[in-house]
Amino acid sequence: MTYQKDSIWSEPKNKLFPHQVGFTCPPHDFDAAPSDFLRMAPETVGVHGRMLHVPNYQHELSQRKHNFDLLEEYVHCMANNGVDVCGQVGSNWVHASGLGVEGIKAFCDRLSDTYETPFHMAGYAMVEALRAMNVEKIALNAVYHWPSWWQGTVGFLKEAGFDVLWAGNFVDQGWFASQQEVNDQRWCFDGELAQKSFDYVAEKAPNADAYLANGMANFRRAGDGLAQRFVALEVELEQRLGKPVITHDNALYWRLFKTLELAPTTHQGALLSSLETEGNNRA
């Protein structure tokens, strides 16, 4: 198709924010990514979200593959509305597509070029982040993910050239007796499990260059019960583990900030903090 982004968005006076970011997420469950990203962003950043619509969505990998075209619809919509960069939440979409690592890169490049709006997928952003951090050996905290989900992530990471020393979810780690018990938590867990699960992974793979977590697990903060994702916990986790913690949330945010040539205003872990150095180098 031939597409031309409306020229009005090249005029700063026509934009609500100097930096406008779009997010999309899987078709079911409220997603915290836009809120998390905005909390750490400079005030010049605005965020707009658009949930993918898939009736009777059951979190199946086949549904992701069948509805992969909705991602293009989303980028098209965001471009029409003056977004500067688009992010896609949901780590499984890259491997569920069947396109492979290079195929996903080509897909993201095509959408970015066609709609004149950079497009980044969480699953591929993790690959880019690991490469930028010069990481080779990794271990994956697969949190709540079904075996077919996290095994797909492992396959994608191996195809990208990384040495996966260990991977397993909360059932493999012994925190729950079955996947159904994990699913019944609705992706939100006791706050202590974030540290305990990473401690387990670190014991299994002490020689890893970095520790990873996939998906968008939430952990209830002690006291007020606020649900927090790994991006809010990464500083203390890295201090505890002595290694970088790369997750699908901080990798996506890193890629979005990098495209905007911005850095978080909050204190973050190694990956997101690297943007401050890049900014100093540019200055």
N, C-alpha and C positions, 0 to 999 in steps of 0.2 A: 504494500500500500504506500501511497504518497501522503505524508503528513507534514504539516508545518505548524510549529508551536506559535500561538498567537503572539504577535510582536508587542502587545501591551505589557506582557510580563517582563520584558527587557527594560522597562521604565520603572525605576525604584518607587516613584510616586504612586504607582498602581498596585503595589504589594502591601499587604498588611504587615508583613515582617520582612526584613532584609534577607533572612534565610528561612525558607519554607520547606518543611519536611513532611512527606507522606508515609503512612504506615498501613500495611494490611496484615491480617492475621487469619488463622484457620476459621472455618465457618461456625465454630461453637465455642463458647466460654469467653467471658470478658477478658481482654488482654491488657496487661499492665505496661507493655513496651512503650506506648506513646507517653504515658505518665512518667515512667522511669527516665526516659530520654530527656523529657522536658525539664525534669527536676535538676538535671546536671548540666543543662545547656545554658549558654549566655542568653540574656533577655532579648537579644536580636533574633532568636529562633522561635518560630511558630510551628505547631504540629497539627496535622489533620489526619484522621483515621478513616479507613473504609474496610469493613468486614466483608470477606468473600461470602457469597450466598450459595449454599449447596443444601437444598431441602433434604431432610432425613439423613443428615450427616452422622456417621457412626465412627469417625476417627480411623477409617480404613485406608491403608496405603493405596489401594486401587482407586479410591475416591479422589485422592490427591492427583494421581496420574490422569484420571478421566477428566478432571476439572482444571488441568494445568493451564488451559487457555484463559482462565479467569484472571491469571496474573497479568496478561497483556491488557485485558480490559481495564484492570485496576491502574496500570501505568498510564494508559491512554486517558483515563478519567482524571488522574492527578496532573498530568501534563496540561490538560485543558484548563485546570484550575490554578495554574501558576506555581506548581511545586518545583523546587530546585533539585531535590533528590528523593528517591523512593526506596523504602525498606520493606522487606518481606519477612515477617515473623513465622516461624515454623520450620524446624531443622530438617524434617523428614522429606520435604518436597523435592530436595535436590536428588536424593537417591531413589525416591519413589517414581520420579519421572522416567528413569531408565536411560537418560541422556549421557550419563557418565560425567566425569569432571570437566573434560574439555567441552563437552556438549552443553553443560550448564553455563560455562564461561561464555560460549558463543551465544547462548540464549539471552543472557544478561546484556551482552554487548549489543545484540540486535535490538532489544527493546530500548536500551539507552540511546542508541543512534537514531532509531525510527522516531521516537517521541521526544528527542532532544532533552532528555531528562535521565540522569544516571539512575540505574536500578540495581539494588544489591539484595541478594538472598542470604539469609542467616547461615544456611549450610555451607555456601561457598565463601562467605565472609570469614568463617572459621579457618578454612584452608588458607586464605590470603593472610589472615592474622598470624597463623603459625609460621608461614613462610617469612613474613616480615620480622618475626621474633627469632628467626634462625633455629627453629625447633625441629628436631628429628625424631626423638623418642618420646612417645606420649602414652598416657593411661587415661581411660575414659570412665568417668562416673556417669553411668547411664540412667541414674535417678529412677523416675517412674516409667520409663519407656518400655513398651512391650518388647519381647525378644526380637521380633522381626524388625522393629523400628531401630533399636540400637545396633543390631547386627548390620543393618543397611548403612548406618552411619559409619561403622567400623570399615565396611567395604569401601565406602566412598573415600575415607581418609587413607586407607591403604593404597587405593588407586592413585591418590594424589601424591604418594611417595613417602608417607609417614610410617614409622615403625611403631605399631600398637602393641605395647608390652602387656597390657591387661585391660579388660573391659567387662563391665557387669552392672546390672541394675540393683535396686533395693532388695529384690528377692535373692539375687545371687550373693549379696552382701550379708544376708541373714536378718534384715530388719523386719521383713514381712514374710509370712508363710506362703503366700500365693500372689499371683498377679492381680487377681480379683480384689484382694485386700488393698493392694496399692491403688487400683482404679477407684475404689470406693472413697479414697481420700480427696478425690476431685483435684488432683495436682497440688494440694496444699498440705504441708507436713509440719510436724513439731519442729521448733526452731533449732534444737540441738542436733537434729539429723543432718543438717548441712555440714557441720564440723565432723561428726562421727563418720559420715559416709566418705568424706575426703580423707580422713585418717585411715580408713580401711583401704582405700585405693592406693594411698601412699605406701602403706605396708606391703601391698601386693607388688608395687612397682617402684621401689626406692630409687632406681636409676633413670627414671623418666626425666626428660628436660622440662616438661610442663604437665600439669594435670588439667584435664578437660571435663566439662559437663555438658551434656546435650539437653535439648528441650528448654522449657521455661518453668522449672520447678519453683514453687513458692514455699517459704518457711515462715511460720508464725513467730513474731518477735515476742520475747518474754515481757510480761507486764500488760501491754495493750493489745497483743494478738495481731498486730499489723502484719500482713503478708509481705514478705520481702524476697526478691529474687537474688541470684548469686551476685549480680552487679552491685548490690548494696552490702554484700558480705565479703567481697573479694579482697579487700585490704587486710582484714583480720585473718582470712584463710591463707593468704600468701605469707603473712608473718608466721603463721603456725606451721606451714608446710615447707617454707624456704624455697619455693619454686613458683613460677608464674601460674596463675589460674586462668585458663582461656575457656570461655563458655559461649554458647550461641547468643546470649544476650549481649555480653560485652564486646564480642567480635562484630556483631551487626552495628552496634552504636559506634564502635571504633571506625568502621568503614564509612558510616554516614558522616561523622565528624571530619574524617580525612578528606572526603569529597568536598565538604564545605570549607575546608582549610580553617577549621576551628578546633578547640579543645574543651573538655569539660571544665566547669568552674568549681567542681567538687574534687575532693581528694579521692583518687581511684587507684586501682592496681597497676601492675607493670604495663599492660597493653595500652590502656587508655591514657596513662601518664606519659607514654612515649610520644603522644601528640603534642605535649607541651614542649618537648625537645625539638620536634619538627617545626613548631611555631617559632621557637627562638632562632632556629637555623634560617627560616625564611626571612625573619626580621633582620 
